[in-house]
Amino acid sequence: MAGPVTAAAGTTVLDVVAGDRLLPVVVLDDAEAAPPLGAALKAGGLRTVEVTLRTRTAVAAIRALADHTDLVVGAGTVTTVDQVEQVIDAGARFVVCPGFSAAVVRRCQEHGVPVIPGVATPTEIQTALDAGLSVLKFFPAEQLGGLPMLKALAAPYPGLRFVPTGGITTANLRGYLDHPSVLAVGGTWMVAAGLLAAGRWDDVTTLTAAALAAAREGDR
């Protein structure tokens, strides 16, 4: 498996995400599992992780990952300004949202923290452009029509980059990543809930390494 990797000095958060091309999206029920999860992801070659605010322990898990690993830790499923404050205080270095909230985006920008809001329509993209954003989450990707829909949405906006998330797997990620508008893809299969609950860290590492190899295959 690949060894631990860290970001070079001067590299931005979005540079690291773009370099990995793969963003694991984690739902973690036990904050104590955060450090071994971080170690498993790094052993698989990744430098980034998104912890979603879908559990009561999510903020504690973000703090544990930020304190005990050198991964670039982000917070996902952020929907309120109060959550922005909580996750940044916990050490989150970027924020991902399921949809667009002007208040959430503004607060992240005030903190100087990259924010990637979810979009599904041209109107939402225009709103994000007006807010000064250039990287957006296309969510839920497969349910919205997958790569053909993303191509159609991206065509009028050549300067925008997207992070498709929702229904992405090792089997279909390459198609997304081959499109020039795609910065990276988000996915859950390498950090599936069953693997985390059972503490199957070796399996997380194996799946991560395989996914990362597939993600980078066309970039060689």
KAQUI-V780130 format. One record per backbone hydrogen bond with DSSP energy under -0.5 kcal/mol. CO is the residue of the C=O (numbers start at 1). NH is the residue of the N-H. Records with the same first field share a line. If there is no record, write none. Layout:
CO = NH + NH
//
This chain:
8 = 11
12 = 16
13 = 17
14 = 18
15 = 19
16 = 20
17 = 21
21 = 185
22 = 24
23 = 187
24 = 26 + 50
26 = 28 + 52
27 = 29
30 = 33
31 = 34
33 = 37
34 = 38
35 = 39
36 = 40
37 = 41
38 = 42
39 = 43
40 = 44
41 = 46
42 = 45
47 = 72
49 = 51 + 74
50 = 26 + 52
51 = 76
52 = 54
55 = 58
57 = 61
58 = 62
59 = 63
60 = 64
61 = 65
62 = 66
63 = 67
64 = 68
65 = 69
71 = 73
72 = 49
73 = 93 + 94
74 = 51
75 = 96
76 = 53
77 = 79
80 = 84
81 = 85
82 = 86
83 = 87
84 = 88
85 = 89
86 = 90
87 = 91 + 92
88 = 91
93 = 114
94 = 75
95 = 116
96 = 78
99 = 101 + 118
101 = 105
102 = 106
103 = 107
104 = 108
105 = 109
106 = 110
107 = 111
108 = 112 + 113
109 = 112
114 = 95
115 = 117
116 = 97
117 = 137
119 = 139
121 = 125
122 = 126
123 = 127
124 = 128
125 = 129
126 = 130
127 = 131
128 = 133
129 = 132
134 = 161
136 = 138 + 163
137 = 119 + 139
138 = 141 + 165
140 = 144
141 = 144 + 146
142 = 145
145 = 148 + 149
146 = 150
147 = 151
148 = 152
149 = 153
150 = 154
151 = 155
152 = 156
154 = 157
157 = 160
161 = 136
162 = 183 + 184
163 = 138
164 = 186
165 = 140 + 141
166 = 142
169 = 172 + 173
172 = 176
173 = 177
174 = 178
176 = 179
179 = 182
181 = 162 + 183
184 = 164
185 = 23
186 = 166
187 = 25
188 = 191
189 = 192
192 = 195 + 196
193 = 197
194 = 198
195 = 200
196 = 199
199 = 201
200 = 204
201 = 205
202 = 206
203 = 207
204 = 208
205 = 209
206 = 210
207 = 211
208 = 212
209 = 213
210 = 214
211 = 215
212 = 216
213 = 217
216 = 219
217 = 220
//
